[in-house]
Amino acid sequence: MLTFIDAHIHFHPCFPAEVFFDSARNNFCSIARQHLETSFQCVLCFTESHGMSVYGELSRKAINQEKIGDWGIHTTAEHNSLLLQDNTGFEIIVVAGRQIVTRDKVEVLAVGLNEDIDDGEPTDAVIAYAVRAHAIPILPWGPGKWLGKRKKIVQGLVNAGKYACYLGDNGNRPWLWRKSEIFNNGADHHSFNLPGSDPLPFANEAVKPGSFGFCIEGALDREKPFTSLYGHIVNSSQQFETYGTLESTANFFKNQFAMQLVKRSRKSSKK
């Protein structure tokens, strides 16, 4: 049995919730067929930006026994994981998590952290906080995010080995863009690659969850899925198998252009 994990999930306001979770189910099933797996588990790791609380809203719906389309939402024995189940019995585990932008403009994903903390703190302090909170800190790749000064910071964190942090490839990377050499160096220091789909803030991106990630051997504890996942990851001595197809060149450039418009719009609204 395999467990498939998408470790970089954003749920943007433009996403229809039922489409989002239906798409995740379809993507996970497609990946499972490619692996010839008929029995498998699926995990979406939320990585919410400061001020966002979609996981909190899902938790509220679980307590109130509200549904999203055909999806029932159920609490677990943990505060940072939920279990979604459709009317056929298909299950998706949802794990809480945050995306923090540090003072150095380095992004840190803290999978399992159910607390919204401020951006702008030093990178090593953010990673240390995530480690103390028993979250999984991931430094995600992104276009331009591992260049210049930021590349040196990420490389330095990997080489120093002071913190148990991981790296994260991204489903938005175009197929012609070579994977950074930092990933190979990270593997040598047990900073393994924990990739995710990283849906962008456009309505058509709601179909991406579950399409890019990694898998582990065995099943997670349904009552304490994050605790189980955490144990698998921190006790591993080797890279996990990854899965998914990289972005086409045309879509990559289209999305990057659209993201620049979004960033300009956000800056204008703050003036």
N, C-alpha and C positions, 0 to 999 in steps of 0.2 A: 504493500500500500504506500502511496505517495501523498504528501501534502504540498499543495501549490500555494506559494505566497507572493503576492504583489506588495512590495515594501514601500511604495511611494504613491499614496493615493490622496488626491484632493477632490472634494465634492464642492463644485462651484455653484453659486446661486442660479446660474442659467441651466443647470442640469435638472431634467425631470427625474425624480427619485426612482420611479418604477423602471424607467428606461435604463438608468444607471445600474441597478441591481440585476435586472434581466440580462443586460449586456455582460455583466460580470459572470453570471451563471453560464451564458453561452460561450464566453471566452474560456472559462475554466474547463468546460466540457470538451471544447475543441482541443485544448492542450492535453487533456487526459486521453483523448482518442489517439493523439499523436504518440503518446507514451504507452498505448495499449493498456491503459488502466481503466478498470470498470468500478473499482472501489477507491475513492480518494476523498481528501478534504481540501477546502479552499479557504484562504485567508486574505482579507483586504486590510492593510495597515494604513490607517488614516495618518496623514502628516499635515495637520491644519496650521495655517498661518495665524499670527497674533490677531486676536479679536474674533476669530471664527469658532463656532461651537456646534458643528453638525453632529459630532458624536454625542454631545450633551442633549441635543434634540432627539436623537435616536433613543437614548437612555430614557428620556421622558416618555416617549411613545411606548417603550417597553413596559414601564411601570404602569402606564394607563391602558395597556393592552390594545393600543392602536396599531393598525396595519398600514403598510405601504403597498397598495395594489394587492397582489396575492401573497405578499411577504409579511409573515408574523415576526415580531421582534421580541427576543427573550433575553433576560438577564442571565448572567453566569454567577459563579461564586467569587468573581473578581470585579473590581470597579472599572477596570480598563479593557473589558472585552464583552461583546454581545454576540448572540447567535441569531441569525436570520434564517427563516425557514419558509419556503414557498408552499403552495397547496399540494405539491407532489411529494413533499418531504425533503427536497434538495436544500442543503444547508450551506451558508456562508458565514464564516467567523469574521467579525469586525473588531479590530484592535484600535484603541485610542492612540493618538500620537500627535506630536507637534513639529512644526518646521520653524526654526529660529534663525534669524539673520543676525550674525554677530557684528561686533564693532569693526571687524576686519572685512565685512561684507562676504564672509564665508557662510554658506548655509549648513545648518546641522539639523538632521532629522532625529527626533527622539521618539522612537517607536515604543509604545507602552506608557508614555507620559501623559497623564490625563489632567495636566495642570497648564494653564496658559501663562507662560512667562514672557517677560518683555524682551524685545529685540535690543541689540546694541551692546550686549555684554561681550567681554573678550572670548575668543573662540575656545581657549583651553578651559576657561571657567564654565562655559556652557556644557562642554563635553563632560567635565568633572561632575557637574550637577546631575546630568543624565545618568552617569554611572552610579552615583550615590543613590539615585532614585530607582535603581534597578530597571532603567529603560535601556534600549538598544540604540546607541548613538551611531548615526550613519552620515558620512560626508558625501552628498550626492553630486555626481557629475552634471554639468549643464553647459550649454554653449557659452564660452567666454568665462565660465566660473572657475576654471582651473588654469588660468593664465596669469603670467606676471607675478605680482606679489602674492596673490591668493594661491597660485600653484605652489609657491615656496612654503606657504603656511601648511597646506594640506600635506605636501611631501614631508615637511618637518615633523608633523604630528605622527605620520606613519613610521618614519625612521626612528623617532624617539621611543615609541612603544610605551609611553608613560600611561596612556589610557587605552582601554579595550574599545577602540572605535573601529568602525567598518566603513567600507566604501560602497557607493551605489551607482551602478550604470543606469541609463535612462532610456526608456522606450522612444523618446523624441530624438535620439541620436540618429542621424542619417546613416544609411548602410555604407556610404563611401567614406565616412569619418572614422578613422582608425581609433580603436579604444586606447585611451591614454596609457602611457607606460606606468603611470602611478598604480594601476590595477595589478600589474605584474609584481611591482615592488611591494604592494600591500599584501599580496598573497604570501610573500616571503616572510612578512612580519605578522601573519595571522590577522591582518586587516582585510578580511574576505569581502568579496563583492556580493552585496544583497540588493539586487536591482528592483526597479518598479516602473510602472507605466507613466506616472506623472501626468495625469490629464491636465490640459491647458484650459483656460477660462473661456471656452467657446462651446456652444450647444452641441456641435457634432462630436466633441471630445467625450461626451457622456458614454460613448460605446467602448472606451478604452480599458476600463478597470478589469484587472485579471489577465490582460493580454501579454504582460511582460513581467518576469520575476524569476524566482528560483524555487527549487523543490527540495524537500527533505524526505528521507526514508522513515516510514512509520506514521502513526496517527497521533494527533494531539489529544490531550485530556479535554473533553467537551465541557467539563465544569470549570477548569482552569486552563483555558487554551493559551493565554499569553505566558503564564508561568511555564507551561510545557514548551512553547516555542522558544522562550528565553533560554531554557536549559539546553535545548538542541543546539542553539547558535553559540552560546558562550563556551560550551564544552566540545565544540567541533575542532578538530585539528587539521581539517582540509576544506577546500573550497566546495560549496554546494553546486549541484548542477543548475545551470540557468536555462531559461526558456524564453521564447518570444521572437518576433520579427522586428527589425529596426525600421525606422521611418523611411519613406521614399524621399528622394532628393527634392522633388517638387513640393510635397507637403511640408517638408522641413522649412524651406524658404518662405512658403506661404504663411506658415505659422509664425516664423520669426518676424516677418513684416507686420503681421497682425498684432503680435505681442508688443512691438515698438509703439504701435498706435495706442494700445491699451495703457502702456506706461506713460505716454505723453498725456493721455486723457486724465490719468490719476494725478499727475503732477499739476495739471491745470486746475483740477477740482480742489486742490489743497491751497491754491493761491488766494 
